[in-house]
Amino acid sequence: MTEEYKAPSIDTEECTTCDECINLDPNIFAYNEKKKAYIKDPKGGPYKNIVRAAERCTARVIHPGTPWNPDEKGAEKLKKRAEKFN
């Protein structure tokens, strides 16, 4: 049975504007008009960048979800790393 895709999310209002996610992958992450991060395009880059952003986020507001591409290299290991942030 294939696991259902769970999209990444950010608790945008809790964002501290640390720039970690934006600097890591501006194709996935962006700032809104209040300079709070949000997911611009969950498929804008590799899942590993979403997981890395969650790990680097000083406010701990990024929830990586699951990989949209289950065949991405290292997806199983990345899912394990992401568990504590979901």
C-alpha positions in Angstrom: 0.0 0.0 0.0 1.3 3.4 -1.0 1.5 6.1 1.7 -0.7 9.1 1.1 1.1 12.3 0.3 1.0 14.8 3.2 1.9 18.4 2.0 4.5 20.4 4.0 3.2 23.3 6.0 4.5 26.3 8.0 3.0 27.9 11.1 3.4 31.2 9.2 2.3 33.5 12.0 5.0 32.0 14.3 7.8 32.6 11.8 10.7 34.6 13.2 12.0 35.7 9.7 15.4 33.9 10.3 15.9 33.5 6.5 17.0 29.8 6.9 14.3 28.4 4.6 14.4 31.2 2.1 18.1 31.0 1.7 18.0 27.2 1.5 15.4 27.1 -1.3 13.6 30.2 -2.6 11.7 28.0 -5.1 9.9 26.2 -2.2 9.7 29.0 0.4 8.8 32.6 0.2 7.8 35.5 2.5 4.3 37.0 2.6 3.6 40.7 2.9 4.3 40.6 6.7 7.7 38.9 6.0 6.5 35.6 7.4 7.5 32.4 5.6 5.1 30.2 3.7 5.3 27.3 1.3 5.3 28.9 -2.2 5.6 25.6 -4.1 6.0 22.3 -2.3 7.2 20.7 -5.5 9.6 23.6 -6.3 12.6 21.6 -5.1 13.6 18.3 -3.5 12.0 17.0 -0.3 15.5 17.0 1.2 15.4 20.8 1.2 12.1 20.9 3.1 13.6 18.6 5.7 16.8 20.6 5.9 14.8 23.8 6.4 12.7 22.2 9.2 16.0 21.2 10.9 17.5 24.6 10.6 14.4 26.6 11.4 15.0 28.5 14.7 11.3 28.8 15.5 10.6 25.1 14.7 7.5 26.0 12.6 8.2 24.0 9.4 6.4 20.7 9.1 7.9 18.7 6.2 5.0 16.3 5.6 6.0 13.5 3.3 7.8 13.5 -0.1 5.7 14.3 -3.1 8.0 12.0 -5.0 8.3 8.8 -3.0 11.1 7.7 -5.4 13.3 10.7 -4.5 16.8 9.5 -3.5 17.0 8.8 0.2 13.2 9.4 0.7 12.9 6.8 3.5 15.8 8.3 5.5 14.4 11.8 5.0 11.0 10.8 6.2 12.6 9.5 9.4 14.4 12.8 9.9 11.2 14.7 9.3 9.1 12.7 11.8 10.0 14.9 14.8 8.9 18.1 12.9 5.5 16.8 11.6 
